[in-house]
Amino acid sequence: MGVCSHSKVTYYGRKNGKKVQKTVRICNCCGAMMSDEEILEQVSECLGWDSE
């Protein structure tokens, strides 16, 4: 297994005009290197959420 531990973070967005949420596990190393906005952008793209 990897050295980094993970934390669960819930992100909120919209898909087809409806509110959606997704809880994802984020590696603490990645969380330290990326801003919340960058992570949310990647989650939104992967899940096909509406852009704001």
CHARMM internal coordinates of N, CA and C (Angstrom, degrees):
IC EDIT
DIST 1 N 1 CA 1.4601
DIST 1 CA 1 C 1.5290
ANGL 1 N 1 CA 1 C 110.33
DIST 1 C 2 N 1.3245
ANGL 1 CA 1 C 2 N 115.24
DIHE 1 N 1 CA 1 C 2 N 163.31
DIST 2 N 2 CA 1.4544
ANGL 1 C 2 N 2 CA 121.35
DIHE 1 CA 1 C 2 N 2 CA -177.99
DIST 2 CA 2 C 1.5194
ANGL 2 N 2 CA 2 C 112.47
DIHE 1 C 2 N 2 CA 2 C -73.80
DIST 2 C 3 N 1.2941
ANGL 2 CA 2 C 3 N 115.05
DIHE 2 N 2 CA 2 C 3 N 166.78
DIST 3 N 3 CA 1.4496
ANGL 2 C 3 N 3 CA 121.94
DIHE 2 CA 2 C 3 N 3 CA -178.67
DIST 3 CA 3 C 1.5284
ANGL 3 N 3 CA 3 C 111.17
DIHE 2 C 3 N 3 CA 3 C -81.47
DIST 3 C 4 N 1.3423
ANGL 3 CA 3 C 4 N 117.03
DIHE 3 N 3 CA 3 C 4 N -35.62
DIST 4 N 4 CA 1.4684
ANGL 3 C 4 N 4 CA 121.27
DIHE 3 CA 3 C 4 N 4 CA -176.39
DIST 4 CA 4 C 1.5235
ANGL 4 N 4 CA 4 C 111.25
DIHE 3 C 4 N 4 CA 4 C -75.10
DIST 4 C 5 N 1.3132
ANGL 4 CA 4 C 5 N 115.71
DIHE 4 N 4 CA 4 C 5 N 142.75
DIST 5 N 5 CA 1.4568
ANGL 4 C 5 N 5 CA 119.71
DIHE 4 CA 4 C 5 N 5 CA 172.81
DIST 5 CA 5 C 1.5285
ANGL 5 N 5 CA 5 C 108.28
DIHE 4 C 5 N 5 CA 5 C -90.15
DIST 5 C 6 N 1.3127
ANGL 5 CA 5 C 6 N 116.51
DIHE 5 N 5 CA 5 C 6 N 171.21
DIST 6 N 6 CA 1.4541
ANGL 5 C 6 N 6 CA 122.06
DIHE 5 CA 5 C 6 N 6 CA -176.64
DIST 6 CA 6 C 1.5186
ANGL 6 N 6 CA 6 C 110.52
DIHE 5 C 6 N 6 CA 6 C -121.68
DIST 6 C 7 N 1.3120
ANGL 6 CA 6 C 7 N 115.39
DIHE 6 N 6 CA 6 C 7 N 156.43
DIST 7 N 7 CA 1.4546
ANGL 6 C 7 N 7 CA 120.45
DIHE 6 CA 6 C 7 N 7 CA 172.54
DIST 7 CA 7 C 1.5221
ANGL 7 N 7 CA 7 C 107.33
DIHE 6 C 7 N 7 CA 7 C -131.93
DIST 7 C 8 N 1.3171
ANGL 7 CA 7 C 8 N 116.35
DIHE 7 N 7 CA 7 C 8 N 152.03
DIST 8 N 8 CA 1.4636
ANGL 7 C 8 N 8 CA 121.32
DIHE 7 CA 7 C 8 N 8 CA 179.16
DIST 8 CA 8 C 1.5189
ANGL 8 N 8 CA 8 C 108.95
DIHE 7 C 8 N 8 CA 8 C -94.85
DIST 8 C 9 N 1.3344
ANGL 8 CA 8 C 9 N 115.04
DIHE 8 N 8 CA 8 C 9 N 132.62
DIST 9 N 9 CA 1.4566
ANGL 8 C 9 N 9 CA 121.20
DIHE 8 CA 8 C 9 N 9 CA 179.64
DIST 9 CA 9 C 1.5197
ANGL 9 N 9 CA 9 C 107.81
DIHE 8 C 9 N 9 CA 9 C -132.04
DIST 9 C 10 N 1.3327
ANGL 9 CA 9 C 10 N 117.14
DIHE 9 N 9 CA 9 C 10 N 136.35
DIST 10 N 10 CA 1.4610
ANGL 9 C 10 N 10 CA 121.56
DIHE 9 CA 9 C 10 N 10 CA 178.34
DIST 10 CA 10 C 1.5171
ANGL 10 N 10 CA 10 C 109.42
DIHE 9 C 10 N 10 CA 10 C -102.20
DIST 10 C 11 N 1.3354
ANGL 10 CA 10 C 11 N 115.11
DIHE 10 N 10 CA 10 C 11 N 128.14
DIST 11 N 11 CA 1.4540
ANGL 10 C 11 N 11 CA 121.91
DIHE 10 CA 10 C 11 N 11 CA 177.78
DIST 11 CA 11 C 1.5259
ANGL 11 N 11 CA 11 C 108.84
DIHE 10 C 11 N 11 CA 11 C -112.55
DIST 11 C 12 N 1.3120
ANGL 11 CA 11 C 12 N 115.64
DIHE 11 N 11 CA 11 C 12 N 145.50
DIST 12 N 12 CA 1.4604
ANGL 11 C 12 N 12 CA 122.15
DIHE 11 CA 11 C 12 N 12 CA -178.56
DIST 12 CA 12 C 1.5153
ANGL 12 N 12 CA 12 C 109.59
DIHE 11 C 12 N 12 CA 12 C -118.48
DIST 12 C 13 N 1.3212
ANGL 12 CA 12 C 13 N 116.45
DIHE 12 N 12 CA 12 C 13 N 143.27
DIST 13 N 13 CA 1.4605
ANGL 12 C 13 N 13 CA 121.04
DIHE 12 CA 12 C 13 N 13 CA 178.75
DIST 13 CA 13 C 1.5206
ANGL 13 N 13 CA 13 C 110.10
DIHE 12 C 13 N 13 CA 13 C -160.52
DIST 13 C 14 N 1.3338
ANGL 13 CA 13 C 14 N 115.43
DIHE 13 N 13 CA 13 C 14 N -161.20
DIST 14 N 14 CA 1.4582
ANGL 13 C 14 N 14 CA 121.70
DIHE 13 CA 13 C 14 N 14 CA 179.37
DIST 14 CA 14 C 1.5258
ANGL 14 N 14 CA 14 C 109.37
DIHE 13 C 14 N 14 CA 14 C -133.75
DIST 14 C 15 N 1.3313
ANGL 14 CA 14 C 15 N 115.10
DIHE 14 N 14 CA 14 C 15 N 141.61
DIST 15 N 15 CA 1.4581
ANGL 14 C 15 N 15 CA 121.79
DIHE 14 CA 14 C 15 N 15 CA 174.71
DIST 15 CA 15 C 1.5150
ANGL 15 N 15 CA 15 C 106.86
DIHE 14 C 15 N 15 CA 15 C -134.44
DIST 15 C 16 N 1.3231
ANGL 15 CA 15 C 16 N 115.52
DIHE 15 N 15 CA 15 C 16 N 121.22
DIST 16 N 16 CA 1.4696
ANGL 15 C 16 N 16 CA 121.79
DIHE 15 CA 15 C 16 N 16 CA -176.26
DIST 16 CA 16 C 1.5214
ANGL 16 N 16 CA 16 C 111.22
DIHE 15 C 16 N 16 CA 16 C 55.50
DIST 16 C 17 N 1.3370
ANGL 16 CA 16 C 17 N 116.78
DIHE 16 N 16 CA 16 C 17 N 35.90
DIST 17 N 17 CA 1.4575
ANGL 16 C 17 N 17 CA 121.98
DIHE 16 CA 16 C 17 N 17 CA 177.09
DIST 17 CA 17 C 1.5220
ANGL 17 N 17 CA 17 C 114.59
DIHE 16 C 17 N 17 CA 17 C 81.88
DIST 17 C 18 N 1.3276
ANGL 17 CA 17 C 18 N 118.64
DIHE 17 N 17 CA 17 C 18 N -3.49
DIST 18 N 18 CA 1.4678
ANGL 17 C 18 N 18 CA 121.90
DIHE 17 CA 17 C 18 N 18 CA -179.62
DIST 18 CA 18 C 1.5208
ANGL 18 N 18 CA 18 C 109.76
DIHE 17 C 18 N 18 CA 18 C -103.17
DIST 18 C 19 N 1.3330
ANGL 18 CA 18 C 19 N 115.22
DIHE 18 N 18 CA 18 C 19 N 145.08
DIST 19 N 19 CA 1.4654
ANGL 18 C 19 N 19 CA 120.00
DIHE 18 CA 18 C 19 N 19 CA 178.61
DIST 19 CA 19 C 1.5229
ANGL 19 N 19 CA 19 C 109.54
DIHE 18 C 19 N 19 CA 19 C -69.51
DIST 19 C 20 N 1.3302
ANGL 19 CA 19 C 20 N 115.35
DIHE 19 N 19 CA 19 C 20 N 136.02
DIST 20 N 20 CA 1.4597
ANGL 19 C 20 N 20 CA 121.84
DIHE 19 CA 19 C 20 N 20 CA 177.34
DIST 20 CA 20 C 1.5229
ANGL 20 N 20 CA 20 C 108.44
DIHE 19 C 20 N 20 CA 20 C -135.56
DIST 20 C 21 N 1.3130
ANGL 20 CA 20 C 21 N 115.61
DIHE 20 N 20 CA 20 C 21 N 158.94
DIST 21 N 21 CA 1.4562
ANGL 20 C 21 N 21 CA 120.15
DIHE 20 CA 20 C 21 N 21 CA 174.96
DIST 21 CA 21 C 1.5136
ANGL 21 N 21 CA 21 C 108.42
DIHE 20 C 21 N 21 CA 21 C -142.46
DIST 21 C 22 N 1.3076
ANGL 21 CA 21 C 22 N 115.44
DIHE 21 N 21 CA 21 C 22 N 153.25
DIST 22 N 22 CA 1.4588
ANGL 21 C 22 N 22 CA 121.41
DIHE 21 CA 21 C 22 N 22 CA 179.70
DIST 22 CA 22 C 1.5105
ANGL 22 N 22 CA 22 C 108.65
DIHE 21 C 22 N 22 CA 22 C -145.27
DIST 22 C 23 N 1.3159
ANGL 22 CA 22 C 23 N 116.23
DIHE 22 N 22 CA 22 C 23 N 129.04
DIST 23 N 23 CA 1.4531
ANGL 22 C 23 N 23 CA 121.42
DIHE 22 CA 22 C 23 N 23 CA 175.01
DIST 23 CA 23 C 1.5220
ANGL 23 N 23 CA 23 C 107.53
DIHE 22 C 23 N 23 CA 23 C -97.82
DIST 23 C 24 N 1.3068
ANGL 23 CA 23 C 24 N 115.91
DIHE 23 N 23 CA 23 C 24 N 124.63
DIST 24 N 24 CA 1.4620
ANGL 23 C 24 N 24 CA 120.91
DIHE 23 CA 23 C 24 N 24 CA -178.37
DIST 24 CA 24 C 1.5197
ANGL 24 N 24 CA 24 C 109.41
DIHE 23 C 24 N 24 CA 24 C -124.43
DIST 24 C 25 N 1.3280
ANGL 24 CA 24 C 25 N 114.80
DIHE 24 N 24 CA 24 C 25 N 153.37
DIST 25 N 25 CA 1.4630
ANGL 24 C 25 N 25 CA 120.48
DIHE 24 CA 24 C 25 N 25 CA 174.34
DIST 25 CA 25 C 1.5134
ANGL 25 N 25 CA 25 C 107.47
DIHE 24 C 25 N 25 CA 25 C -92.66
DIST 25 C 26 N 1.3185
ANGL 25 CA 25 C 26 N 116.01
DIHE 25 N 25 CA 25 C 26 N 129.17
DIST 26 N 26 CA 1.4586
ANGL 25 C 26 N 26 CA 121.62
DIHE 25 CA 25 C 26 N 26 CA -178.59
DIST 26 CA 26 C 1.5167
ANGL 26 N 26 CA 26 C 108.78
DIHE 25 C 26 N 26 CA 26 C -119.89
DIST 26 C 27 N 1.2999
ANGL 26 CA 26 C 27 N 114.84
DIHE 26 N 26 CA 26 C 27 N 128.36
DIST 27 N 27 CA 1.4628
ANGL 26 C 27 N 27 CA 120.92
DIHE 26 CA 26 C 27 N 27 CA 175.55
DIST 27 CA 27 C 1.5304
ANGL 27 N 27 CA 27 C 107.72
DIHE 26 C 27 N 27 CA 27 C -61.75
DIST 27 C 28 N 1.3088
ANGL 27 CA 27 C 28 N 117.40
DIHE 27 N 27 CA 27 C 28 N 132.42
DIST 28 N 28 CA 1.4705
ANGL 27 C 28 N 28 CA 120.39
DIHE 27 CA 27 C 28 N 28 CA -178.47
DIST 28 CA 28 C 1.5290
ANGL 28 N 28 CA 28 C 111.89
DIHE 27 C 28 N 28 CA 28 C -61.18
DIST 28 C 29 N 1.3323
ANGL 28 CA 28 C 29 N 117.48
DIHE 28 N 28 CA 28 C 29 N -30.23
DIST 29 N 29 CA 1.4736
ANGL 28 C 29 N 29 CA 120.36
DIHE 28 CA 28 C 29 N 29 CA 176.90
DIST 29 CA 29 C 1.5309
ANGL 29 N 29 CA 29 C 109.72
DIHE 28 C 29 N 29 CA 29 C -66.17
DIST 29 C 30 N 1.3430
ANGL 29 CA 29 C 30 N 117.14
DIHE 29 N 29 CA 29 C 30 N -45.47
DIST 30 N 30 CA 1.4710
ANGL 29 C 30 N 30 CA 120.93
DIHE 29 CA 29 C 30 N 30 CA 178.81
DIST 30 CA 30 C 1.5258
ANGL 30 N 30 CA 30 C 110.20
DIHE 29 C 30 N 30 CA 30 C -65.65
DIST 30 C 31 N 1.3185
ANGL 30 CA 30 C 31 N 117.11
DIHE 30 N 30 CA 30 C 31 N -40.02
DIST 31 N 31 CA 1.4581
ANGL 30 C 31 N 31 CA 121.39
DIHE 30 CA 30 C 31 N 31 CA 179.13
DIST 31 CA 31 C 1.5172
ANGL 31 N 31 CA 31 C 112.18
DIHE 30 C 31 N 31 CA 31 C -61.98
DIST 31 C 32 N 1.3271
ANGL 31 CA 31 C 32 N 116.68
DIHE 31 N 31 CA 31 C 32 N -30.10
DIST 32 N 32 CA 1.4610
ANGL 31 C 32 N 32 CA 120.61
DIHE 31 CA 31 C 32 N 32 CA 178.75
DIST 32 CA 32 C 1.5277
ANGL 32 N 32 CA 32 C 111.40
DIHE 31 C 32 N 32 CA 32 C -78.37
DIST 32 C 33 N 1.3414
ANGL 32 CA 32 C 33 N 116.97
DIHE 32 N 32 CA 32 C 33 N -28.01
DIST 33 N 33 CA 1.4612
ANGL 32 C 33 N 33 CA 120.62
DIHE 32 CA 32 C 33 N 33 CA -176.62
DIST 33 CA 33 C 1.5255
ANGL 33 N 33 CA 33 C 113.28
DIHE 32 C 33 N 33 CA 33 C -91.17
DIST 33 C 34 N 1.3479
ANGL 33 CA 33 C 34 N 117.19
DIHE 33 N 33 CA 33 C 34 N -21.50
DIST 34 N 34 CA 1.4646
ANGL 33 C 34 N 34 CA 121.19
DIHE 33 CA 33 C 34 N 34 CA -176.25
DIST 34 CA 34 C 1.5231
ANGL 34 N 34 CA 34 C 109.92
DIHE 33 C 34 N 34 CA 34 C -116.33
DIST 34 C 35 N 1.3301
ANGL 34 CA 34 C 35 N 116.62
DIHE 34 N 34 CA 34 C 35 N 146.21
DIST 35 N 35 CA 1.4643
ANGL 34 C 35 N 35 CA 119.98
DIHE 34 CA 34 C 35 N 35 CA 176.67
DIST 35 CA 35 C 1.5271
ANGL 35 N 35 CA 35 C 109.22
DIHE 34 C 35 N 35 CA 35 C -78.36
DIST 35 C 36 N 1.3277
ANGL 35 CA 35 C 36 N 116.80
DIHE 35 N 35 CA 35 C 36 N 162.45
DIST 36 N 36 CA 1.4608
ANGL 35 C 36 N 36 CA 121.41
DIHE 35 CA 35 C 36 N 36 CA 177.09
DIST 36 CA 36 C 1.5247
ANGL 36 N 36 CA 36 C 110.88
DIHE 35 C 36 N 36 CA 36 C -58.04
DIST 36 C 37 N 1.3393
ANGL 36 CA 36 C 37 N 116.20
DIHE 36 N 36 CA 36 C 37 N -36.74
DIST 37 N 37 CA 1.4657
ANGL 36 C 37 N 37 CA 120.26
DIHE 36 CA 36 C 37 N 37 CA -179.15
DIST 37 CA 37 C 1.5255
ANGL 37 N 37 CA 37 C 110.90
DIHE 36 C 37 N 37 CA 37 C -65.48
DIST 37 C 38 N 1.3293
ANGL 37 CA 37 C 38 N 116.94
DIHE 37 N 37 CA 37 C 38 N -39.93
DIST 38 N 38 CA 1.4681
ANGL 37 C 38 N 38 CA 120.62
DIHE 37 CA 37 C 38 N 38 CA 179.49
DIST 38 CA 38 C 1.5280
ANGL 38 N 38 CA 38 C 110.68
DIHE 37 C 38 N 38 CA 38 C -66.13
DIST 38 C 39 N 1.3207
ANGL 38 CA 38 C 39 N 116.80
DIHE 38 N 38 CA 38 C 39 N -41.38
DIST 39 N 39 CA 1.4604
ANGL 38 C 39 N 39 CA 120.72
DIHE 38 CA 38 C 39 N 39 CA 179.33
DIST 39 CA 39 C 1.5230
ANGL 39 N 39 CA 39 C 109.54
DIHE 38 C 39 N 39 CA 39 C -66.07
DIST 39 C 40 N 1.3408
ANGL 39 CA 39 C 40 N 117.93
DIHE 39 N 39 CA 39 C 40 N -44.97
DIST 40 N 40 CA 1.4581
ANGL 39 C 40 N 40 CA 121.55
DIHE 39 CA 39 C 40 N 40 CA 178.90
DIST 40 CA 40 C 1.5224
ANGL 40 N 40 CA 40 C 110.44
DIHE 39 C 40 N 40 CA 40 C -60.18
DIST 40 C 41 N 1.3213
ANGL 40 CA 40 C 41 N 118.01
DIHE 40 N 40 CA 40 C 41 N -39.63
DIST 41 N 41 CA 1.4634
ANGL 40 C 41 N 41 CA 121.89
DIHE 40 CA 40 C 41 N 41 CA 179.16
DIST 41 CA 41 C 1.5311
ANGL 41 N 41 CA 41 C 110.65
DIHE 40 C 41 N 41 CA 41 C -61.64
DIST 41 C 42 N 1.3292
ANGL 41 CA 41 C 42 N 116.96
DIHE 41 N 41 CA 41 C 42 N -43.04
DIST 42 N 42 CA 1.4632
ANGL 41 C 42 N 42 CA 120.37
DIHE 41 CA 41 C 42 N 42 CA 179.12
DIST 42 CA 42 C 1.5288
ANGL 42 N 42 CA 42 C 111.18
DIHE 41 C 42 N 42 CA 42 C -67.31
DIST 42 C 43 N 1.3292
ANGL 42 CA 42 C 43 N 117.42
DIHE 42 N 42 CA 42 C 43 N -41.36
DIST 43 N 43 CA 1.4655
ANGL 42 C 43 N 43 CA 121.15
DIHE 42 CA 42 C 43 N 43 CA 178.02
DIST 43 CA 43 C 1.5263
ANGL 43 N 43 CA 43 C 109.54
DIHE 42 C 43 N 43 CA 43 C -61.85
DIST 43 C 44 N 1.3341
ANGL 43 CA 43 C 44 N 116.64
DIHE 43 N 43 CA 43 C 44 N -44.86
DIST 44 N 44 CA 1.4660
ANGL 43 C 44 N 44 CA 121.74
DIHE 43 CA 43 C 44 N 44 CA -179.74
DIST 44 CA 44 C 1.5219
ANGL 44 N 44 CA 44 C 111.37
DIHE 43 C 44 N 44 CA 44 C -60.27
DIST 44 C 45 N 1.3298
ANGL 44 CA 44 C 45 N 116.92
DIHE 44 N 44 CA 44 C 45 N -43.88
DIST 45 N 45 CA 1.4657
ANGL 44 C 45 N 45 CA 120.89
DIHE 44 CA 44 C 45 N 45 CA 179.99
DIST 45 CA 45 C 1.5212
ANGL 45 N 45 CA 45 C 111.23
DIHE 44 C 45 N 45 CA 45 C -65.23
DIST 45 C 46 N 1.3217
ANGL 45 CA 45 C 46 N 117.11
DIHE 45 N 45 CA 45 C 46 N -43.68
DIST 46 N 46 CA 1.4654
ANGL 45 C 46 N 46 CA 120.93
DIHE 45 CA 45 C 46 N 46 CA -178.02
DIST 46 CA 46 C 1.5288
ANGL 46 N 46 CA 46 C 112.22
DIHE 45 C 46 N 46 CA 46 C -65.16
DIST 46 C 47 N 1.3250
ANGL 46 CA 46 C 47 N 116.74
DIHE 46 N 46 CA 46 C 47 N -35.45
DIST 47 N 47 CA 1.4569
ANGL 46 C 47 N 47 CA 120.90
DIHE 46 CA 46 C 47 N 47 CA -175.65
DIST 47 CA 47 C 1.5282
ANGL 47 N 47 CA 47 C 113.32
DIHE 46 C 47 N 47 CA 47 C -96.49
DIST 47 C 48 N 1.3365
ANGL 47 CA 47 C 48 N 117.29
DIHE 47 N 47 CA 47 C 48 N -1.78
DIST 48 N 48 CA 1.4520
ANGL 47 C 48 N 48 CA 120.51
DIHE 47 CA 47 C 48 N 48 CA 177.85
DIST 48 CA 48 C 1.5145
ANGL 48 N 48 CA 48 C 113.99
DIHE 47 C 48 N 48 CA 48 C 71.19
DIST 48 C 49 N 1.3298
ANGL 48 CA 48 C 49 N 116.65
DIHE 48 N 48 CA 48 C 49 N 32.62
DIST 49 N 49 CA 1.4610
ANGL 48 C 49 N 49 CA 120.40
DIHE 48 CA 48 C 49 N 49 CA 178.45
DIST 49 CA 49 C 1.5185
ANGL 49 N 49 CA 49 C 110.07
DIHE 48 C 49 N 49 CA 49 C -74.61
DIST 49 C 50 N 1.3324
ANGL 49 CA 49 C 50 N 115.34
DIHE 49 N 49 CA 49 C 50 N 157.32
DIST 50 N 50 CA 1.4673
ANGL 49 C 50 N 50 CA 121.88
DIHE 49 CA 49 C 50 N 50 CA 177.54
DIST 50 CA 50 C 1.5149
ANGL 50 N 50 CA 50 C 108.95
DIHE 49 C 50 N 50 CA 50 C -64.84
DIST 50 C 51 N 1.3428
ANGL 50 CA 50 C 51 N 116.51
DIHE 50 N 50 CA 50 C 51 N 142.82
DIST 51 N 51 CA 1.4512
ANGL 50 C 51 N 51 CA 119.75
DIHE 50 CA 50 C 51 N 51 CA 173.70
DIST 51 CA 51 C 1.5180
ANGL 51 N 51 CA 51 C 108.73
DIHE 50 C 51 N 51 CA 51 C -82.26
DIST 51 C 52 N 1.3345
ANGL 51 CA 51 C 52 N 116.13
DIHE 51 N 51 CA 51 C 52 N 147.84
DIST 52 N 52 CA 1.4575
ANGL 51 C 52 N 52 CA 120.00
DIHE 51 CA 51 C 52 N 52 CA -176.51
DIST 52 CA 52 C 1.4996
ANGL 52 N 52 CA 52 C 111.42
DIHE 51 C 52 N 52 CA 52 C -89.21
END
COOR INIT
IC SEED 1 N 1 CA 1 C
IC BUILD
